[in-house]
Amino acid sequence: MLADNLKQVQEQIASALDKRKNKDLLTGDNVTLVAVTKNHPPEIITNIEALGIANVGENRVQEAKHKQEALGKHGYWHLIGHLQTNKARQAVALFDLIESVDSEHLLAAIDKEAERIGKVQDILLQLNIAHEEQKSGLDKEDYLALLPKLPEYKHVRLRGLMVIAQKCEDIEQTRPVFAAGYRAFARLKQQYPQADILSMGMSNDYTVAIEEGANIVRVGTALFGQRDYSLKF
């Protein structure tokens, strides 16, 4: 079941890449699949790693901590959910890449905790391009104000941007958001040439995100089926 789902997702990734083949993209022609294991039991990580997927995505610090304590820390861990400042210490200890940095206050907390343990923490800045009030992310004004301040934070390394599109029945409606995400990434790369990650797209819309330039997609339900919200972590 899982192997079949993974094969289907990988085929759809390849098909979406074909559709952007002739674009002059700064994000390359490879896509990293992040397996989102939120509200699935720890053993699902072992199962997906056995199929060759090393990138694991979790929404919550506490759930990631539980799973790493159960399994050990294997692979490369992405924090993709909203991070509260008071969880920054744990997040820096647990995650290789924090994708959801959405304020300077949080950035400063991550920098402080990374310095404390002698780490340079890889991060993405999360943009709220869809302007959804219920979603986290920097609006354009705050994002542009934050960019010049990044060099002040010596223990974080900006790797790029993360974008979440609005939920909609017609995934074509997400295309303008992902296209705007790619344009923002192109501008960012002019200022920070080391930026190399554009994380866009989830189970319902990752094909459109890839067509528009994503080089990381965050896929859970399409791999593992529906989440089990009865699990407590």
N, C-alpha and C positions, 0 to 999 in steps of 0.2 A: 504493500500500500504506500508506505513512505517512499520507497524507491521509485515507484510509478509516478507519484506526485512530483518528486524531484526531477525526474526525467522530463515531465511535461513543462515544469517551470523553466528548466534549462533550455528546452526547445523554443519556448516563447521568448526567452531572453535573446537567443540567437536570431530569431525572426525579427525582433524589434531592432537589434543591432544592424541587420541587413537594411532596414528601412532608413537608417541614418548614415549609411556607408559613405555617401558622397558629400556629407557636410564637413565643413572645416571646424571640427570640434576640438576643444582644448582638453577634454576629459578622456581622450584616448578611445580605443576600440575594444576595451575589455570592461566587463561589469562584474563587480563583486556581489555575490548573493549573501546577505545576512539573514540567517535563520532566526526568526523571532520566536522565542520559546516561552513568552509570557503565558502564565496560567496553563502550563503543561508540566508534567512531572519531570524531575531531573533526568531520568533515563532517556528522555527524548533527545537530550544533547549528545549522549553517547551514541544513540542510533544515527543521528544526522552526521556526526563526525566520522562514523564508520563508512559513510557514503561519500566522504571526501570534502565535506563542508566544515571549514574551521572557524568561520565567523559567526558568533552568537550574539543576538540582540536581546536585551532585557529592558523593560520599562521601569522597573522599580529596583532600588538599591537592595531592599530587604530580601526580595526574591532571588536576586543574583547571589547575595551572600549565602542564603540557604543552599542554593544549588552548588556553589563552589565548595562549601563545607562538605556537602554530600559526595561530590565527585572529584574534588581537586580542581585546580584551574587549568583547563586545557584550552587551546585555541586562542582566539583573539576576540575580546569582549567589547561590545558596543553598548553604551547607555543611550537609549533612544527616547525615553520618557522624560517628562518634566522633572527637574532636579531642584529640590529645596535646598537653600543655602546651608541649613543645618545638617544636611546629609553629604556635604562636599567631602568631608574627611573620608567617609566610607567609600564614596564613589571613586575618589582618586586611588584608593587602595585596591579596588576591585576591577576597574575598567581600563582597557587600553585606549579607547577612544570615547570621549563624552561628546555626543552629537547635538545635545540639546541646550547649549549655552545661550540664554535668552536675555541676559542683562549684564551690565558691568558689575553690579553687586555680586552676582554669582561668579563671574569671571575672577574677581578679586579673591573670593573665598577659595576657588579651585587653585589659584596661583599660590595662595598662602599654604594650603595643605600639601601641594606638590613640593614646595620648598622645604616644608617640614620633614619630608621623607626623602629628599634628594632626588626628586623625579621631575622630568619635564613632561607634562600631561598634554597629550594630543587632544585637540578640541575641534568641533565645528560650531559655527554660529548658526542658530536656528532663525530663519526668517518667516514671518507671518505674512506671506504675500497675498493669501486669500482673504486677509482682514477678518478672520473669524474670532469673535470675542472670546469664545470658549477654548480657543487654542493658544498655546504658548508661542513665543517667538517675538523677535524684534520687529518693530515697524520700521519703515524706511528711514525716518528721521533719527531714531535712536541708533539704528545700525550705522548710518553714516557718521554719527557723532562718536561712536565707539571705535571705529576703525583706526583713526590716528592715535588712539591711546594704547593700542595693543602692544607696541614695543616697551611700554612701561612694565609689562608683566613678563618677567624673565623665566618663569617656570611653567608657562603654557606655550604650546606650539600650534598656531592656527593651520589647520589642514584644509579648510574649505567651508562649505555651507550645507545646511540641511533644510529641506522644504517639505511641508505636508500640504497636500491639496485638499480642497473641500470634498466632502462625500457627495456623490451625485449618481443618479442611475445611468446617465450617459457619460462614460469616461472621457469622451471627447471634450466635455466641458472643463476637464482638468488641464487640457493642453496649454491654455494661456498662462496658467500659474507655473507650470513646469518650464515653459519657454522663458518666462520672466526670471525664474530661478537660474536658468543657464546664462541669461544676459548678465545677471548680477554676479555670477561666478566669473564670467569673462572680464568684467570690470575689476573684480577683486584680484584676479591673477595679474593684472597690470600693476597693481600696487604691491601685492604679495606673491611673487612668482613661485614661491614654494607651495602655494595652495594647489592641491591635487585631487581633492575629493568633492564631488557633488552628490549628496545623498538625497535621492528623491524617489518616491514611489513605494507603494505597499501592495498587498495581495490584489486589491481591486483595480489598481491603476498603474502597476509597474511597467507595463509595456509602453504606455504613452510616455512615462517618465524617461525611459531609455531612449525612445525615439527623439526626445527633446534634449538629451545630453547627460542623463544621470549615469554615474559610474559606480554607484552603490544603490542597491534596492533592498528594502527591508520587508521580508515576506514570512508570514506566519501561517495564517489560515490556509493558504493554498498548498502549504506543505503538510501541516499537521492536523488540519480539520479544525472544527470549532473549539474554542477555548473552554476549559473546565473551571468555571468561576467558583466551584465548591472547594477547590484546593486552597489551603491556607498556608501562607509562608510568613 
